[in-house]
Amino acid sequence: MSDAIDALAAEIAAEVRRAESLHAPMHSPHEGWSIIFEELEELREHVRADTGRSEEARKEAIQIAAMGLRYALNLCGDVV
């Protein structure tokens, strides 16, 4: 199980890096929330269409996790 978690965490980290290379940092909590909400809505569309277990739904879930990390990195200061 921990191998699967590590592999998934690596995918999420790669998505954070990809997003950071394409987009400016989140500027405000409102912007961060909007980005996360947009990703949630895209996953919701898959759930409603009964495609919530598809590869595309999985990508949306990974993007939600990645945007949560970006929110923490961009808006919540240095914790580490």
C-alpha positions in Angstrom: 0.0 0.0 0.0 2.8 2.5 0.8 4.3 1.9 -2.7 0.9 3.0 -4.2 0.8 6.0 -1.9 4.4 7.0 -2.9 3.6 6.6 -6.6 0.5 8.7 -6.3 2.3 11.4 -4.3 5.0 11.5 -7.0 2.2 12.1 -9.6 0.7 14.8 -7.5 4.1 16.5 -7.1 4.7 16.3 -10.8 1.4 18.0 -11.4 2.3 20.8 -8.9 5.6 21.3 -10.8 3.8 21.3 -14.2 1.2 23.8 -12.9 3.9 26.0 -11.4 5.8 26.1 -14.7 2.6 27.2 -16.6 0.9 29.5 -14.2 1.8 32.3 -11.9 1.6 31.6 -8.2 -1.9 31.9 -6.6 -2.2 35.6 -5.5 -5.0 35.3 -2.9 -7.1 32.9 -1.0 -10.1 33.7 -3.2 -8.1 32.8 -6.3 -6.8 29.6 -4.8 -10.3 28.6 -3.7 -11.6 29.3 -7.2 -9.0 27.2 -8.8 -9.6 24.3 -6.4 -13.4 24.7 -6.9 -13.0 24.5 -10.7 -11.2 21.2 -10.4 -13.8 19.9 -8.0 -16.5 20.8 -10.4 -14.7 19.0 -13.2 -14.5 15.8 -11.0 -18.2 16.3 -10.1 -19.1 16.2 -13.8 -17.5 12.8 -14.1 -19.3 11.5 -11.0 -22.6 12.7 -12.4 -21.9 11.2 -15.8 -21.1 7.9 -14.1 -17.5 8.1 -15.2 -16.1 8.8 -11.7 -13.7 5.8 -11.9 -12.3 6.7 -15.3 -8.7 7.8 -16.1 -10.0 11.3 -16.7 -11.7 11.4 -13.3 -8.4 10.2 -11.7 -6.6 13.1 -13.4 -9.1 15.5 -11.9 -8.6 14.0 -8.5 -4.8 14.4 -8.9 -5.3 18.0 -10.0 -7.4 18.7 -6.9 -4.7 17.4 -4.7 -2.0 19.3 -6.6 -4.0 22.6 -6.4 -4.4 22.0 -2.6 -0.6 21.8 -2.4 -0.2 24.9 -4.5 -2.6 26.7 -2.2 -0.5 25.7 0.8 2.8 26.6 -0.9 1.7 29.9 -2.5 -0.6 31.3 0.2 0.2 29.8 3.6 3.8 30.8 4.0 6.8 28.6 4.7 6.0 25.9 7.2 8.8 23.5 6.4 
